[in-house]
Amino acid sequence: EIAQLVDGVTKIGKIQFTSKEEQQAENFRKMIVAMARDIRVILVKLADRTHNIRTLKHVPPKKQKEVAKETLDLYAPLAHRLGIFWMKTELEDTSLRFLHPEIYEQLKVMVATKREQRQAYTEEVVHILRGQMAKAGLPGASVT
């Protein structure tokens, strides 16, 4: 059973094609076929890609862009379809960092700003709720 999983993952990576688009389409087709047999093949492939994208800074810039594009086009949507949203987010974020670093940095700043605003709003609501609970005679109640 383990041998079949490894064989399924290995076969996906060893195909030779005339164009990148053809290769991606065939990879996707093979993953779908493998998934029909055993979803674990796809999960192993997604885990492998997640590891690869995490270590992408150690790869030449041209290869970084190729891997990031393929990840964004193929693996992130697949993770999304399988409901693995944390992986989809990580694959998208890391791919964007290598494909469009300036946009990535702008978005990072915007998200951090919004996070601070959300945190301040949450703290304000908690303060109001504690006050209202104390007025209602519930001083021991906690707001988390």
Phi and psi in degrees as GROMACS dihedral restraints (atoms count N, CA, C in turn):
[ dihedral_restraints ]
;  ai    aj    ak    al  type     phi  dphi    fc
    3     4     5     6     1   -63.9    20    10
    4     5     6     7     1   -39.7    20    10
    6     7     8     9     1   -60.2    20    10
    7     8     9    10     1   -38.7    20    10
    9    10    11    12     1   -65.1    20    10
   10    11    12    13     1   -39.7    20    10
   12    13    14    15     1   -61.7    20    10
   13    14    15    16     1   -49.4    20    10
   15    16    17    18     1   -62.6    20    10
   16    17    18    19     1   -42.6    20    10
   18    19    20    21     1   -61.2    20    10
   19    20    21    22     1   -42.1    20    10
   21    22    23    24     1   -62.3    20    10
   22    23    24    25     1   -43.9    20    10
   24    25    26    27     1   -68.2    20    10
   25    26    27    28     1   -42.7    20    10
   27    28    29    30     1   -64.3    20    10
   28    29    30    31     1   -44.6    20    10
   30    31    32    33     1   -60.9    20    10
   31    32    33    34     1   -37.2    20    10
   33    34    35    36     1   -58.8    20    10
   34    35    36    37     1   -38.4    20    10
   36    37    38    39     1   -86.0    20    10
   37    38    39    40     1    -6.8    20    10
   39    40    41    42     1  -107.0    20    10
   40    41    42    43     1    12.8    20    10
   42    43    44    45     1   -85.8    20    10
   43    44    45    46     1   140.2    20    10
   45    46    47    48     1  -103.9    20    10
   46    47    48    49     1   135.4    20    10
   48    49    50    51     1  -136.7    20    10
   49    50    51    52     1   166.5    20    10
   51    52    53    54     1   -87.5    20    10
   52    53    54    55     1   -24.9    20    10
   54    55    56    57     1  -139.9    20    10
   55    56    57    58     1   158.9    20    10
   57    58    59    60     1   -62.7    20    10
   58    59    60    61     1   -40.1    20    10
   60    61    62    63     1   -64.3    20    10
   61    62    63    64     1   -42.4    20    10
   63    64    65    66     1   -63.3    20    10
   64    65    66    67     1   -41.9    20    10
   66    67    68    69     1   -62.6    20    10
   67    68    69    70     1   -46.1    20    10
   69    70    71    72     1   -63.6    20    10
   70    71    72    73     1   -41.7    20    10
   72    73    74    75     1   -63.3    20    10
   73    74    75    76     1   -42.7    20    10
   75    76    77    78     1   -68.5    20    10
   76    77    78    79     1   -39.9    20    10
   78    79    80    81     1   -59.1    20    10
   79    80    81    82     1   -43.8    20    10
   81    82    83    84     1   -63.6    20    10
   82    83    84    85     1   -44.6    20    10
   84    85    86    87     1   -59.9    20    10
   85    86    87    88     1   -46.2    20    10
   87    88    89    90     1   -63.8    20    10
   88    89    90    91     1   -37.8    20    10
   90    91    92    93     1   -65.8    20    10
   91    92    93    94     1   -38.7    20    10
   93    94    95    96     1   -64.0    20    10
   94    95    96    97     1   -44.2    20    10
   96    97    98    99     1   -62.0    20    10
   97    98    99   100     1   -44.9    20    10
   99   100   101   102     1   -62.7    20    10
  100   101   102   103     1   -38.9    20    10
  102   103   104   105     1   -64.7    20    10
  103   104   105   106     1   -37.0    20    10
  105   106   107   108     1   -63.3    20    10
  106   107   108   109     1   -33.2    20    10
  108   109   110   111     1   -80.1    20    10
  109   110   111   112     1   -45.9    20    10
  111   112   113   114     1  -161.3    20    10
  112   113   114   115     1   111.7    20    10
  114   115   116   117     1   -58.5    20    10
  115   116   117   118     1   -24.0    20    10
  117   118   119   120     1   -63.2    20    10
  118   119   120   121     1   -28.2    20    10
  120   121   122   123     1   -60.2    20    10
  121   122   123   124     1   -44.4    20    10
  123   124   125   126     1   -67.2    20    10
  124   125   126   127     1   -41.0    20    10
  126   127   128   129     1   -63.6    20    10
  127   128   129   130     1   -38.8    20    10
  129   130   131   132     1   -66.1    20    10
  130   131   132   133     1   -42.0    20    10
  132   133   134   135     1   -63.8    20    10
  133   134   135   136     1   -41.7    20    10
  135   136   137   138     1   -65.1    20    10
  136   137   138   139     1   -40.4    20    10
  138   139   140   141     1   -63.3    20    10
  139   140   141   142     1   -41.3    20    10
  141   142   143   144     1   -63.0    20    10
  142   143   144   145     1   -43.8    20    10
  144   145   146   147     1   -66.3    20    10
  145   146   147   148     1   -37.5    20    10
  147   148   149   150     1   -62.2    20    10
  148   149   150   151     1   -42.5    20    10
  150   151   152   153     1   -63.2    20    10
  151   152   153   154     1   -44.9    20    10
  153   154   155   156     1   -60.8    20    10
  154   155   156   157     1   -41.8    20    10
  156   157   158   159     1   -71.1    20    10
  157   158   159   160     1   -30.2    20    10
  159   160   161   162     1   -68.6    20    10
  160   161   162   163     1   -27.4    20    10
  162   163   164   165     1  -105.9    20    10
  163   164   165   166     1    17.6    20    10
  165   166   167   168     1   -65.1    20    10
  166   167   168   169     1   -23.9    20    10
  168   169   170   171     1   -64.8    20    10
  169   170   171   172     1   -16.2    20    10
  171   172   173   174     1   -92.8    20    10
  172   173   174   175     1     9.0    20    10
  174   175   176   177     1  -111.1    20    10
  175   176   177   178     1   150.0    20    10
  177   178   179   180     1   -56.9    20    10
  178   179   180   181     1   148.0    20    10
  180   181   182   183     1   -52.8    20    10
  181   182   183   184     1   -39.9    20    10
  183   184   185   186     1   -62.5    20    10
  184   185   186   187     1   -44.2    20    10
  186   187   188   189     1   -68.0    20    10
  187   188   189   190     1   -35.1    20    10
  189   190   191   192     1   -57.0    20    10
  190   191   192   193     1   -47.4    20    10
  192   193   194   195     1   -65.7    20    10
  193   194   195   196     1   -40.5    20    10
  195   196   197   198     1   -62.5    20    10
  196   197   198   199     1   -48.5    20    10
  198   199   200   201     1   -65.8    20    10
  199   200   201   202     1   -42.3    20    10
  201   202   203   204     1   -62.6    20    10
  202   203   204   205     1   -41.8    20    10
  204   205   206   207     1   -65.5    20    10
  205   206   207   208     1   -47.4    20    10
  207   208   209   210     1   -60.8    20    10
  208   209   210   211     1   -39.9    20    10
  210   211   212   213     1   -63.2    20    10
  211   212   213   214     1   -45.1    20    10
  213   214   215   216     1   -66.4    20    10
  214   215   216   217     1   -39.3    20    10
  216   217   218   219     1   -79.0    20    10
  217   218   219   220     1   -32.1    20    10
  219   220   221   222     1  -116.9    20    10
  220   221   222   223     1   -54.2    20    10
  222   223   224   225     1   -78.6    20    10
  223   224   225   226     1   -40.7    20    10
  225   226   227   228     1   -62.4    20    10
  226   227   228   229     1   -46.0    20    10
  228   229   230   231     1   -62.7    20    10
  229   230   231   232     1   -34.5    20    10
  231   232   233   234     1   -65.4    20    10
  232   233   234   235     1   -44.5    20    10
  234   235   236   237     1   -60.5    20    10
  235   236   237   238     1   -40.0    20    10
  237   238   239   240     1   -61.4    20    10
  238   239   240   241     1   -47.1    20    10
  240   241   242   243     1   -61.7    20    10
  241   242   243   244     1   -31.6    20    10
  243   244   245   246     1   -86.0    20    10
  244   245   246   247     1    -3.0    20    10
  246   247   248   249     1    81.0    20    10
  247   248   249   250     1    18.2    20    10
  249   250   251   252     1   -97.3    20    10
  250   251   252   253     1    74.9    20    10
  252   253   254   255     1   -68.8    20    10
  253   254   255   256     1   -33.5    20    10
  255   256   257   258     1   -63.6    20    10
  256   257   258   259     1   -37.8    20    10
  258   259   260   261     1   -72.0    20    10
  259   260   261   262     1   -42.6    20    10
  261   262   263   264     1   -56.8    20    10
  262   263   264   265     1   -46.0    20    10
  264   265   266   267     1   -63.0    20    10
  265   266   267   268     1   -45.6    20    10
  267   268   269   270     1   -64.1    20    10
  268   269   270   271     1   -42.1    20    10
  270   271   272   273     1   -63.8    20    10
  271   272   273   274     1   -43.0    20    10
  273   274   275   276     1   -66.2    20    10
  274   275   276   277     1   -48.1    20    10
  276   277   278   279     1   -60.6    20    10
  277   278   279   280     1   -47.0    20    10
  279   280   281   282     1   -68.5    20    10
  280   281   282   283     1   -38.7    20    10
  282   283   284   285     1   -61.8    20    10
  283   284   285   286     1   -45.0    20    10
  285   286   287   288     1   -61.0    20    10
  286   287   288   289     1   -38.0    20    10
  288   289   290   291     1   -59.3    20    10
  289   290   291   292     1   -35.1    20    10
  291   292   293   294     1   -89.4    20    10
  292   293   294   295     1   -30.1    20    10
  294   295   296   297     1   -82.5    20    10
  295   296   297   298     1   -39.6    20    10
  297   298   299   300     1  -140.3    20    10
  298   299   300   301     1    73.6    20    10
  300   301   302   303     1   -59.4    20    10
  301   302   303   304     1   -35.9    20    10
  303   304   305   306     1   -69.3    20    10
  304   305   306   307     1   -39.8    20    10
  306   307   308   309     1   -66.4    20    10
  307   308   309   310     1   -41.2    20    10
  309   310   311   312     1   -56.8    20    10
  310   311   312   313     1   -47.1    20    10
  312   313   314   315     1   -64.5    20    10
  313   314   315   316     1   -40.6    20    10
  315   316   317   318     1   -61.2    20    10
  316   317   318   319     1   -45.8    20    10
  318   319   320   321     1   -64.9    20    10
  319   320   321   322     1   -38.1    20    10
  321   322   323   324     1   -60.0    20    10
  322   323   324   325     1   -43.3    20    10
  324   325   326   327     1   -65.4    20    10
  325   326   327   328     1   -44.2    20    10
  327   328   329   330     1   -62.2    20    10
  328   329   330   331     1   -43.0    20    10
  330   331   332   333     1   -65.3    20    10
  331   332   333   334     1   -42.1    20    10
  333   334   335   336     1   -61.2    20    10
  334   335   336   337     1   -41.3    20    10
  336   337   338   339     1   -62.3    20    10
  337   338   339   340     1   -46.7    20    10
  339   340   341   342     1   -63.8    20    10
  340   341   342   343     1   -36.8    20    10
  342   343   344   345     1   -61.8    20    10
  343   344   345   346     1   -43.6    20    10
  345   346   347   348     1   -62.8    20    10
  346   347   348   349     1   -40.7    20    10
  348   349   350   351     1   -64.8    20    10
  349   350   351   352     1   -42.8    20    10
  351   352   353   354     1   -63.3    20    10
  352   353   354   355     1   -41.0    20    10
  354   355   356   357     1   -63.1    20    10
  355   356   357   358     1   -43.8    20    10
  357   358   359   360     1   -63.1    20    10
  358   359   360   361     1   -42.4    20    10
  360   361   362   363     1   -63.0    20    10
  361   362   363   364     1   -44.2    20    10
  363   364   365   366     1   -61.3    20    10
  364   365   366   367     1   -43.8    20    10
  366   367   368   369     1   -62.8    20    10
  367   368   369   370     1   -38.7    20    10
  369   370   371   372     1   -64.3    20    10
  370   371   372   373     1   -44.5    20    10
  372   373   374   375     1   -63.4    20    10
  373   374   375   376     1   -43.1    20    10
  375   376   377   378     1   -60.4    20    10
  376   377   378   379     1   -43.4    20    10
  378   379   380   381     1   -60.5    20    10
  379   380   381   382     1   -45.4    20    10
  381   382   383   384     1   -63.5    20    10
  382   383   384   385     1   -44.2    20    10
  384   385   386   387     1   -63.0    20    10
  385   386   387   388     1   -41.7    20    10
  387   388   389   390     1   -61.7    20    10
  388   389   390   391     1   -42.5    20    10
  390   391   392   393     1   -62.7    20    10
  391   392   393   394     1   -44.5    20    10
  393   394   395   396     1   -66.6    20    10
  394   395   396   397     1   -36.9    20    10
  396   397   398   399     1   -68.2    20    10
  397   398   399   400     1   -38.0    20    10
  399   400   401   402     1   -65.3    20    10
  400   401   402   403     1   -42.0    20    10
  402   403   404   405     1   -63.3    20    10
  403   404   405   406     1   -31.8    20    10
  405   406   407   408     1   -84.0    20    10
  406   407   408   409     1     2.3    20    10
  408   409   410   411     1    85.2    20    10
  409   410   411   412     1    25.4    20    10
  411   412   413   414     1  -118.9    20    10
  412   413   414   415     1    57.0    20    10
  414   415   416   417     1   -66.5    20    10
  415   416   417   418     1   -24.4    20    10
  417   418   419   420     1   -84.9    20    10
  418   419   420   421     1    -9.9    20    10
  420   421   422   423     1   -71.2    20    10
  421   422   423   424     1   147.5    20    10
  423   424   425   426     1  -116.6    20    10
  424   425   426   427     1   152.8    20    10
  426   427   428   429     1  -117.3    20    10
  427   428   429   430     1   122.3    20    10
